[in-house]
Structure formats: structure tokens, C-alpha cells
Amino acid sequence: MNLARIIDSHPDDLVAIISRSRPTTYGTLRDQVAHLRGGLARLGVQSGDRVALLCSNGRYFVDFYLAALGLGAVTVPLNPSSPGPEIEREVATVGAKVVVVEPLAAHAWSQVDRAAVPTVSHVVATEANTVAAADVVFDQLLTDAPLAAVDVEPDHLAALIFTSGTAGSPRAAMLSHGNLMSNIEQAASDVDGVRQGDVVYGVLPMFHIFGLNVVLGLSLYRGATTVLVQRFDPSTALDTIRERNVTVIPGAPPLWLAFSHFDGAPVDSFAGVRLALTGAAKMPEEAMRRLQTKFGLTLMEGYGLTEAAPVVTSSAGIPQRVGSVGKVLDGIEVRLVDDHGDDALRGDAGEIWVKGPNVFLGYLHEPEATHKVLTADGWLRTGDIAVTDDDGYLYLVDRVKDLIIVSGFNVYPAEVEEVLMEHPAVREVGVVGVPHPHTGEAVKAFVVLEAGAAAHEDTLVSWCLDHLARYKCPSKILFVDELPRNVSGKLLRRSLI
């Protein structure tokens, strides 16, 4: 097997990707990738070598991703907007042999101390004369003779993805060809999901697992067309959705929140969209209702994580239940485990444990961290808390690490956030626990107000007291202009403390 072969079976004239308004058919994509494999092989890239991609959503990313996979090399997608020191740390951590740099990342790469990344033998510029110290350009690699993809075992390492780091420093998660392929197949088993003929809006960053394996991987596997978008703006996004006849939009919550607050958007903005998906972070229920009321758009929420490659549950193809992340995909096992290690009773909260061929191999160079999340019999301990209903729908409660304990009582930040989000003056909210001399911890909220809205701390505390037990209510509310989030839209709680 080889994950790179997901593009092989589709008609030559079917459009695979659209990048910078330039369409590339599956036939052309196969040809480019084969030649690029030959070029990378000439640079000495072999099975197991690391190829780091400092590329935003575009054809360069797609070409290098598939070409490296086809050689049995390991792709390492990195955020091209990261500062030089962070890029330096990540390239050194994985021991990259080749680094592909597009103009957006040129300045950051110039700050990297090459002595600190001694494994790097070649720097490839995607465009000529844009990257200092580059010794080869993308177009030069396309002149080499084409090479076919090699066969690898399912557990052969395919990608190293740095996790979001919401609970600490990011780690490089090891995902195999079998991990990524099995999750694509698990997601593709939904007949109402992505299919050939769909046009998928590809704004989720490809260096994030949601963008890499759900947007790009699943779309290429199904023979869909992916419109690759580098930056999100709600107004231009609606233009693209209309002009390209987009039918599927996967997006993190910030994208959908922006649309829900876009007063100038026509009510038929999503008339051609048959599938609207969200994940990567909890979607506020009030925003989902606004999208339904304003546009008639039913947003289907799912759940996943990098270590599961990533999708675990989905609402696609089943009746929507607001607040639920759907049901577990076929081929994946899920347990909800209580504090004693037993299966939680139906309706009771428990930590989500996941098992299946999509579960990752572990964290690179971190056996202790790997041991903490992977049990001896292959269960992935996600650190996420959920409950399930009688019909098998899963509802996220919160993360174990985010749990606030007030006078011995458990407080889940998401529950408090949901209540505050229902107040008409509140646009966004983040809740954390802070030390308290009498109760151990106390609840503190950071609130972003709607444009033009006014609210006092006492007003919002009273609102919470009307909806929550007293120990769950914030003892302090701060009003801020924005909340710290990572690239996938996940709230960085540690930055609020």
C-alpha cells in the first residue's frame, strides 16, 4: 500500500485542486507528482527521510506531500507563518533532510540557524529568487524522470504532525500510512459525505490534521475538487463559494462564527452547499442556531484529534442534534471511562477512549508521553470528557486537563461558556480555573462582547446565577477584545491564566 495512490483511480480530466484560480486535473497532478518524486530522489530522499513543508494551502503543498509519501519518506507539515525559532525547533526535532519553503515563510526561514538543524541537506524554494540559501527550485525538480510510488507496510510512518499544544508544548504525533488511510476509509463509508463531483472549500490549514486528512486526503480519495484557500475573509469566502459552486465546507468554529455574525451576507449565501462541517473545537450552540435561522444552514459537528488521524465521530448522514458531535464512525471503538477506570453508566460523564487502526503510533522521541495516552491494549486516552444518549449520540463536556475543582466540586469550563454565550451581549467567552485561598480554585471568565453591546460584570454573573449552581459561576469576569486561539480555532486556555 501507499497513501499517495489515493489519486490514481480518478479520470484524467477530473479537476483535483484549484490553487490561485488555477485548476489542476487528476491526470496532471499524477504526472507532476511522479516527476517530483524523481526530483526528490535525485536530492537523496529515501524511505524514512523527513521532508518538512513550510507551505500554505496550495498546489506546492499537495505536490510535495504526495511525492514524499510515494517515496516512503515522512512528510512534516509545518505552519509557514511560525516565527524562525519555532520552525528551527520543529525541524530539529524531526531531523528533516529536506525543507520546502514558500515565499510566505522565507523571512522566518532566514532566521533559522543552519548549525542548529544539521540534518537539513537541501532547501527547496517553491518559487525562484524568493528564499535565501535555497539550493534548488520546485520547477527544476519537475524535469527529472518520473518515479512510481513504492509499496510500504501499513505501519510505515507517513507524517509527523505537531499537536495543537493546548495543554502544553506541542509534540510530534507519528501517523502511519495505515492510520491515515483507515480514517479516510472510515469517513468515506458515509454515503452522504464527500463524494466525486463535490467542490470542497479548503481553507483549513493543511499543516493541521483536519485540513490534511479530512479536507485534502478524503477529497482526493473520493475524486472531489478542492478549492485551496490561503487566507479566510468572510466576504471573499462567500464570493468563492458562489463562483466555484462549492458544495462542501469543512470549517473550524471561528469560520462559522464569522459567518454567523456577518450581517451583510445574503440569506442564500449557502444555497448550493449540501454539507457544512465543523470540528477541531467545540462549536457554540447559539451560533449553530443563528446559522440555521439566518441562512437555513444545518451545521454538522464532529469530533476528532490528531492522534486519531483525526475523525472519531460525525454528524454527517444522520439527523442533527444541536450540541452533539454525532456518532462514532464505523471501524472505530469508543469507551467512556470513569475515574475508577470502569465504563461510565449511560448518561454519566466519562473520558473518551478510542481504539482502531486510525490510532497513531505515539509521540516522536517521547515514550513517557506516549505511555500516558496509549494503553497496553491499544486504547487512546483522549483527555476529553463526554456523555452519550440512548441513541448513541456523543456530547462533549470538556477536557480532563481543563477541569476546575471548586470546593471539591467539578466544574467543566465548557458548561459555563455555553451559558455565557446565550447572553445576547456576549460574542465569545473563555473560562479557566484560578487559585483561590478558600475553595482551592475559582472560576474566571474572559468575555468578548458583541459589537456595540454593553454589559457589566455583575450583569453577567447574575445571568450565570440564574442558570448554574453557585459554585460553577465566575467569581471574576474580564472583558477583552479577543481570545487567544491556535490555528485550528481551539481556545488556548493556558494563555488566559
Secondary structure, 3 states (H helix, E strand, C coil): CCHHHHHCCCCCCCEEEEECCEEEEHHHHHHHHHHHHHHHHHCCCCCCCEEEEECCCCHHHHHHHHHHHHCCCEEEECCCCCCHHHHHHHHHHHCCCEEEECHHHHHHHHCCCHHHCCCCCEEEECCCCCCCCCCEEHHHHCCCCCCCCCCCCCCCEEEEEECCCCCCCCCEEEEEHHHHHHHHHHHHCCCCCCCCCCEEEECCCCCCHHHHHHHHHHHHHHCCEEEECCCCCHHHHHHHHHHCCCCEEEECHHHHHHHHCCCCCCCCCCCCCCEEEECCCCCCHHHHHHHHHHHCCCEEECEECHHHCCEEEECCCCCCCCCCCCEECCCCEEEEECCCCCECCCCCCEEEEEECCCCCCEECCCHHHHHHHECCCCCEEEEEEEEECCCCCEEEEEEHHHCEEECCEEECHHHHHHHHHCCCCEEEEEEEEEEECCCEEEEEEEEEECCCCCCCHHHHHHHHHCCCCHHHCCCEEEECCCCCECCCCCECHHHCC
